Structures are given as structure tokens and as C-alpha cells.
Amino acid sequence: MKKYLILICAIFITGCSAEYNLIIKDNSYKDSLLLYGNQNLLKEQLEEEDNNIDIMIATIRQEKPNYKEKIIEKSIDVTGYEYTSSGKIKNLESNSIVNLFYDEVSIKEENNIITIKTSDAIRNGDYGTKLDDVVINIKTNRKLIETNAHSKKQNTYTWRFESGDLDEGVDHTIYIKLGEKQKVSIKTYMLIGGSSFLVIILYVLIKRKISNSF
């Protein structure tokens, strides 16, 4: 899998960024890998007769046929490639493109508990210095048991490694353990029910007022 990162980073001479997003809903998942860099440098690469982009695309298509690919524009000056896939959690470990970054990735589902853990170092070699940053997001509707995520926003857990964090000796482990699906509280049901009741009353009153106006 190391050849992936070599070829990808060869596209962006001044560096490339990677963003991996994983959505876990019950026992299913959707994930995406976004690799992006400067648009002008990408254009220059495409104009070359023997460019690394074609090699990269062919390699990913061959090794990860379950991922759909498209070219995206993240902003006016930044463009790249996005790879997306979906399936059951039980198949994620063997199918995941996240192996692009780690030597070992363990994704287990036992007794309705999902545990995700990687080895402690992002594959970085000599070519890895071209990575500007790596961001990993895991979003889920399951209850959190424990994690080493750097930050949390609502039900999304994030790990962010910038250029200085990608050096050897820095712990890059991704770890999260998830329990059963979070249950909706009684208060939430009451709020939904109360809101629906108010909407019905408002509808009846408006309809009655319109009828009386004729």
C-alpha cells in the first residue's frame, strides 16, 4: 500500500493533505478519502505525457475496486480526488482504504461493540514529509465507550495531525470503542410530541379562521 502515498504525494510537489471521513450508523458504514493539493500543480502534472496521476488512479482502481472515484474542487485553488465506499461494519477492516496510512488497522464488531484501533505510526517514509496534514473524522449514532480522539463535536470524533505531528516518534494511534445505538430519551419524545400537537392546533385554528372569512 505504500506505493499509493508515494504516487499521490508526487502529484503535489509542495505537499498534499488527506482527510478521511467514516460514518458509522448501527452496523453499516460510509467512508470517504479526500486527497487534495494546489490546482495549478495538478494541472501541470496532467499536461505531462507520463504523469503519476494515471498510475495512481490505475493502482487504486485495481487494489480498491469497491471505492468510487471522482475529481473534486475543494476551493478555487485547491483540487484533488475523492474516494467513497459503503457497506457493513464486518467488512470494513478488509475493504478500508485507511490502510493507506497505517501498517495495521483492526476493526472488530463483537457483542454489538465496535472497536477500531490502528498501529501507532502513520506511514511516512521519505515521501511522507510532503504530507501537510492528515485529518480523520468518525461520526456515529452509537454510544461512546472510550476514545483517544483529539476533539469531539456533537457525535463526530476527530484526529488531526499537522506537518510537525507527522514526524517519527509521535503517536498516531486512532482508537475508539463504540457501544449500542444511542437511545432517544423520554424528554425528546415528549418534545417531539408536544411540537406536533402545537402544529396540529395551529393548523386547525388557521383553517377555521380562513373558513370564517368567507
C-alpha positions as CSV (number, residue, x, y, z in Angstrom):
1,M,0.0,0.0,0.0
2,K,3.0,2.4,0.4
3,K,3.0,3.0,-3.4
4,Y,-0.3,4.7,-3.0
5,L,1.0,7.5,-0.9
6,I,4.2,7.9,-3.0
7,L,2.2,8.3,-6.1
8,I,-0.4,10.6,-4.5
9,C,2.2,12.9,-3.0
10,A,4.1,13.1,-6.3
11,I,1.1,15.0,-7.7
12,F,1.5,17.9,-5.3
13,I,5.1,19.0,-5.2
14,T,4.6,21.4,-2.3
15,G,2.7,18.9,-0.2
16,C,-0.7,17.3,-0.1
17,S,-3.4,16.9,2.5
18,A,-5.5,13.9,3.4
19,E,-8.9,13.8,5.0
20,Y,-10.6,10.5,5.9
21,N,-14.3,10.5,7.0
22,L,-16.1,7.5,8.4
23,I,-19.8,7.4,9.2
24,I,-21.0,4.5,11.4
25,K,-24.7,4.0,11.6
26,D,-25.9,1.0,13.5
27,N,-24.0,-1.9,11.8
28,S,-23.3,-0.1,8.5
29,Y,-20.7,2.4,7.3
30,K,-20.0,5.0,4.7
31,D,-16.4,6.3,4.3
32,S,-14.5,8.7,2.1
33,L,-10.9,9.6,1.5
34,L,-10.1,13.1,0.2
35,L,-6.6,13.8,-1.2
36,Y,-6.1,17.4,-2.3
37,G,-3.5,20.0,-3.2
38,N,-2.7,23.0,-5.3
39,Q,-4.8,23.1,-8.5
40,N,-2.1,24.7,-10.7
41,L,0.4,22.0,-9.8
42,L,-2.2,19.3,-10.6
43,K,-2.9,20.8,-14.0
44,E,0.9,20.8,-14.7
45,Q,1.0,17.1,-13.9
46,L,-1.9,16.3,-16.1
47,E,-0.2,18.0,-19.0
48,E,2.8,15.8,-18.8
49,E,2.9,12.8,-21.1
50,D,4.0,10.4,-18.4
51,N,2.2,11.6,-15.2
52,N,1.8,9.9,-11.9
53,I,-1.9,10.6,-11.7
54,D,-2.8,7.9,-14.3
55,I,-0.6,5.4,-12.4
56,M,-2.2,6.4,-9.1
57,I,-5.7,6.0,-10.5
58,A,-4.9,2.6,-12.0
59,T,-3.4,1.4,-8.8
60,I,-6.3,2.4,-6.6
61,R,-8.8,1.0,-9.1
62,Q,-7.0,-2.3,-9.1
63,E,-6.4,-2.6,-5.4
64,K,-9.6,-1.0,-4.1
65,P,-12.3,-1.6,-6.7
66,N,-15.1,-1.1,-4.0
67,Y,-14.3,2.7,-3.9
68,K,-15.9,5.1,-6.3
69,E,-13.6,7.9,-7.5
70,K,-14.3,11.5,-8.6
71,I,-12.2,14.7,-9.1
72,I,-13.4,17.4,-6.7
73,E,-12.7,21.1,-6.2
74,K,-12.3,21.9,-2.5
75,S,-11.9,25.6,-3.3
76,I,-10.9,27.9,-6.2
77,D,-7.2,27.0,-5.9
78,V,-7.4,23.5,-4.3
79,T,-8.4,20.4,-6.1
80,G,-8.0,16.6,-5.7
81,Y,-9.5,13.2,-5.7
82,E,-12.3,11.7,-3.5
83,Y,-12.8,8.0,-3.0
84,T,-16.0,6.8,-1.4
85,S,-17.4,3.4,-0.3
86,S,-20.1,1.9,1.9
87,G,-21.0,-1.5,3.4
88,K,-21.4,-3.5,6.6
89,I,-19.0,-2.9,9.5
90,K,-18.0,-6.6,9.5
91,N,-16.4,-6.0,6.0
92,L,-14.7,-2.6,6.8
93,E,-11.4,-4.0,8.0
94,S,-10.7,-5.9,4.8
95,N,-12.1,-3.2,2.5
96,S,-11.0,0.0,4.1
97,I,-8.7,2.4,2.2
98,V,-7.4,3.7,5.6
99,N,-4.7,1.0,5.3
100,L,-3.1,3.7,3.1
101,F,-1.9,5.4,6.2
102,Y,-1.3,2.5,8.7
103,D,0.5,-0.8,8.7
104,E,-2.2,-2.3,10.9
105,V,-5.8,-1.5,11.1
106,S,-8.1,-3.5,13.4
107,I,-11.9,-3.0,13.1
108,K,-13.9,-5.5,15.2
109,E,-17.6,-6.0,16.0
110,E,-18.3,-8.3,18.9
111,N,-21.3,-8.4,21.2
112,N,-22.7,-5.3,19.5
113,I,-19.5,-3.4,20.4
114,I,-17.4,-1.9,17.6
115,T,-13.6,-1.3,18.3
116,I,-11.3,0.5,15.9
117,K,-7.6,0.7,16.5
118,T,-4.6,1.4,14.3
119,S,-0.9,0.9,14.8
120,D,1.0,3.8,16.3
121,A,2.6,5.4,13.3
122,I,1.3,6.8,10.0
123,R,3.2,5.5,7.1
124,N,5.5,8.4,6.5
125,G,8.9,7.4,5.0
126,D,10.9,9.9,3.0
127,Y,7.9,10.7,0.8
128,G,5.7,11.3,3.8
129,T,7.3,14.7,4.5
130,K,5.2,16.0,1.6
131,L,2.0,15.5,3.7
132,D,0.9,18.8,5.1
133,D,-1.7,17.3,7.3
134,V,-3.9,14.3,7.9
135,V,-7.4,14.6,9.4
136,I,-9.5,11.7,10.4
137,N,-13.2,12.0,11.4
138,I,-15.5,9.3,12.7
139,K,-19.2,10.2,13.1
140,T,-21.6,7.7,14.7
141,N,-25.0,7.3,16.2
142,R,-23.6,4.8,18.7
143,K,-22.8,5.4,22.3
144,L,-19.1,6.2,23.0
145,I,-17.4,3.9,25.4
146,E,-13.8,5.3,25.1
147,T,-11.6,7.0,22.6
148,N,-8.3,8.9,22.2
149,A,-9.7,11.4,19.8
150,H,-8.2,14.8,19.8
151,S,-11.5,16.6,19.7
152,K,-15.3,16.0,19.7
153,K,-18.1,18.0,18.2
154,Q,-21.6,16.5,18.9
155,N,-21.3,12.9,17.6
156,T,-18.1,13.4,15.5
157,Y,-14.7,12.4,16.8
158,T,-11.6,14.0,15.1
159,W,-7.9,13.3,15.0
160,R,-5.7,15.9,13.4
161,F,-2.0,15.5,12.6
162,E,-0.2,18.5,11.1
163,S,3.2,18.6,9.5
164,G,5.1,18.6,12.7
165,D,2.9,15.8,14.1
166,L,3.8,13.5,11.2
167,D,7.4,13.1,12.4
168,E,8.7,9.8,13.7
169,G,8.2,9.3,17.4
170,V,4.8,11.0,17.5
171,D,1.9,8.6,18.5
172,H,-0.6,8.5,15.6
173,T,-2.8,5.8,17.0
174,I,-6.5,6.0,16.2
175,Y,-8.6,4.3,18.9
176,I,-12.4,4.3,19.5
177,K,-14.8,1.9,21.1
178,L,-18.5,2.2,20.5
179,G,-21.4,0.6,22.2
180,E,-25.1,0.2,21.2
181,K,-27.0,2.8,19.3
182,Q,-27.9,5.8,21.5
183,K,-31.5,5.7,22.6
184,V,-33.8,8.6,22.3
185,S,-34.7,9.9,25.7
186,I,-38.3,10.3,27.0
187,K,-37.8,14.1,27.1
188,T,-37.0,14.0,23.4
189,Y,-40.2,12.0,22.6
190,M,-42.2,14.4,24.8
191,L,-40.7,17.4,23.0
192,I,-41.4,15.9,19.5
193,G,-45.0,15.0,20.6
194,G,-45.6,18.4,22.1
195,S,-44.3,20.2,19.0
196,S,-46.5,18.0,16.7
197,F,-49.5,18.8,18.9
198,L,-48.9,22.5,18.7
199,V,-48.6,22.3,14.9
200,I,-51.9,20.5,14.6
201,I,-53.7,23.1,16.8
202,L,-52.2,25.9,14.8
203,Y,-53.3,24.3,11.5
204,V,-56.8,23.8,12.8
205,L,-57.1,27.4,14.0
206,I,-55.7,28.9,10.7
207,K,-58.1,26.7,8.7
208,R,-61.1,27.7,10.9
209,K,-60.2,31.4,10.5
210,I,-59.9,31.1,6.7
211,S,-63.3,29.3,6.7
212,N,-65.0,32.0,8.8
213,S,-63.6,34.7,6.5
214,F,-65.8,33.5,3.6
